[in-house]
Amino acid sequence: MFSFFKKKPKPEDLAAPQAAATPIAEATAPVNPSSPSTAEPLAPAAPAVIPAPAPAVTPVEPEAPRKQSWTERLKAGLSKTRDKLGKSLAGLFGGGKIDEDLYEELETVLLTADMGVPATMHLLKDVRERVTLRGLKDASELKQALKDSLTELIAPLQIPLDTSGHQPCVIMLAGVNGAGKTTSIGKLAKYFQSQGKSVLLAAGDTFRAAAREQLMAWGERNNVTVIAQQGGDSAAVCYDAIQAAVARKIDIVLADTAGRLPTQLHLMEEIRKVKRVIDKALPGAPHEVILVLDANIGQNALTQVKAFDDALGLTGLILTKLDGTAKGGVIAAIAREHPVPLRFIGVGEGLDDLRPFLARDYIDALFD
Ligand SMILES: Nc1nc2c(ncn2[C@@H]2O[C@H](COP(=O)(O)OP(=O)(O)OP(=O)(O)O)[C@@H](O)[C@H]2O)c(=O)[nH]1
């Protein structure tokens, strides 16, 4: 579905922004109605014998494959983390006494699920308190205590993105190469459109030409305006996009940016400039600065959150590719060590596979 988003520059190829913008290209979306089929229906062959009337039978329609609900996709998406965590915990929660050996094993399990030391220590302390308070004796009762602890820890990250206070609400996306920024923009555009909001995309990843083209092609197919430039720099594209959005009374602007590593200081400076220029185009904007994180990087996600937060002042996170990893526990590490609202999580490549983060659903999908 997102095959056109496939690309990939190497991080070291990332150059400073190009100069000399060529004129703005704009893709709006006249969706072509599909042309009517020209296939002729097959003529039935003439029967040689008149058959006896058969009893009326209602033809059985082949069942269309049922679309999975979000809960099912979330569960399927988190299966790797659940398998790892669940299998280890199943042993612990099997029964027997709650003792120090059990707590020690629990500590190992939490650490190997990429929760990090501070979150693991916090959870152990919290679980111990719950055990004492509830007077729990048997290991089988520990599961609920841990679920409650984890939910309480990550619940503060559940702050849904509210775009209602601004028109346009400008959302800027940042992240390292291949984290899923461009893909997430497509999914977010769909998400906001489904809420009846108008969306405009700023093809601010001017480093990778394919990113611009992919975004424009996607915009055409999905009736979303894309503002792009041949060459030019990211800040200029975002500036033009915001002016266009203001003139057209658009609800949401999604600004893409090129991937960069936090260690590439000149590129971090460049993205700071993009943010400043957005504020010039529309004072107070961007209203949301999102870091897109690939869940596969586990504990490294924390380093990225800290670095991008220092550079840009993050207001939200998107955690993608939870379906491909057993490192879903990193959410607990973020919650404990550097909390930034987790706006959306991605559990697949489909358009519907990005949804607002709900702590309770996440924990249920992880444990049950
Ligand atoms: N399985 C899975 N794949 C995903 C998810 N989100 C994104 N991807 C894939 O990750 C790859 C990279 O995504 P992009 O959106 O191109 O990443 P990007 O951050 O824009 O990359 P750069 O432009 O290089 O910085 C694509 O093949 C996506 O289809 C997800 O939630 N699950």
The ligand as an ORCA input file, in Angstrom:
! r2SCAN-3c Opt
* xyz 0 1
  N       5.913     -2.957      9.637
  C       5.799     -1.623      9.704
  N       6.455     -0.881      8.794
  C       6.351      0.461      8.873
  C       5.569      1.110      9.887
  N       5.688      2.447      9.699
  C       6.506      2.630      8.636
  N       6.906      1.442      8.124
  C       7.820      1.192      6.985
  O       9.091      1.760      7.260
  C       9.745      2.130      6.068
  C      10.314      3.532      6.207
  O       9.240      4.450      6.361
  P       9.311      5.942      5.795
  O       8.008      6.577      6.077
  O       9.758      5.931      4.397
  O      10.446      6.555      6.720
  P      11.013      8.052      6.780
  O      11.194      8.363      8.213
  O      10.154      8.976      6.007
  O      12.418      7.867      6.076
  P      13.439      9.007      5.510
  O      12.697      9.809      4.512
  O      14.530      8.178      4.931
  O      13.904      9.784      6.656
  C       8.711      1.985      4.958
  O       8.968      0.807      4.252
  C       7.393      1.874      5.720
  O       6.414      1.142      5.038
  C       4.891      0.274     10.858
  O       4.209      0.716     11.796
  N       5.052     -1.085     10.710
*
